[in-house]
Amino acid sequence: MKKRLFLALCTSLFILTAVGQDFRGVIVNAKQRPLKGMKVWKKNTTESVKTDEMGVFSFSGLKPTDTLVVSISKKEEAVIPIGKMSQASLKIEKKFFILFDGQKDEKREYTKILRASYNSNVLTREQIQKLSANNIYDLFKGGAIPGVTVNGDKITIRGGSSFDLDNEPLFVVDGTLYESSSEVDGVVSINDIDKVEIQKDGAAYGMKGANGVIVITTIKK
């Protein structure tokens, strides 16, 4: 009986660990007014949410080792290690933020965002993580890279030499060539992408690169 109870307890703990914990937060300004539309994402992933009208956001399945990041500006962000927290409020001040975990207030400084020089034809790992992308098509929606458009399951690069607008560019994933975005979407996970580079002139790839080239580099494991 004791052995059965022990096994049941171990199974319950395993399930809780696998599922993770829920987290609920609220973001307000210095006057305690809710901040709507603030972007919050789980660090090192593409999983993100935005605060609602009441400044509330939530995540599920988090681990104590996870970290949430709040985009404050183009130069600063608020970093929140989850630990044992299941809820928290953030008050956004001009030069710092105050984190209340339900027991105590803690004043914290913003983290400076260090960026490499911007290249409009490249999506870096950092930029990809901040996009709410679930697949290859989501990466290019909303003008993430100027001149690249998505129409259904087709991706096109403005400036390609073909007169047939249905023709997609050539995709190169870690040196392997693919002729359609649907092929790429089937073999590449967004979480594995390190960099995306757009080459409008695909002459180096001959006729296959007539509509441009999208070069995808994945994280080396």
Phi, psi and omega in degrees: 000314180296321180296319180295320179296320179297317179295321179296319179295317178298319179297318180297318180295321179297316180297317180297320180292320182291319182287323181088183185249154175273148179224135179231130181226163175222139181241129180230164177270186184298338179263016178067023177267137182299142179254112181272145174080013176286132182273130178232132179223158177276123185304139179068021174222175175260008182282118182215159176220170174234148180290147180273194183300334181264008180077015186265143173219161179209153174227154174233159178071028179278154176250155179304335181275354181286156178229133175260146181233131178252126180281113180268315179203184178291345183246345186223153176213154178259126183254129184233101173292132185289308182057234180261005183289140173244347177204157180193156172238145179238126174255118185272113175259180184291317185242000181200173174229155180248122180258123176246118185263012181101347180234320182212154174272143176223122179276127182229148177274153176288154176266131178286138178269119178264119183242143171283167179302137188285134177235115186292348180261008184229138169251118179275169178302318180299317180292321180298320181297334183269357176268142177277067186255130176253344181207180184297328182290323180298332182299328188253000177284150177077016175074031179304321173233118181304135176093351178255125183236156179238128177229098184066240179255029178238138175242130180231154177247121178295132180108355176297152188279349183283145176274350179269106185290349179278346182287129180270164176288173173278138177251133179237113181248108181051039177092348179267133184269136175228142185258003177212152180291331180295324176297314182295318181298333180279343185243348184240129174269138179305322182293346181263355184277129178263323182203146174235128180236133179260125176243104182291330176259103182260029184303331182295342181255013178069211182296333180296336181261017183299330180260018181093174183224137172248112183261121181246126177248127181263166180289132180281124182254000000 
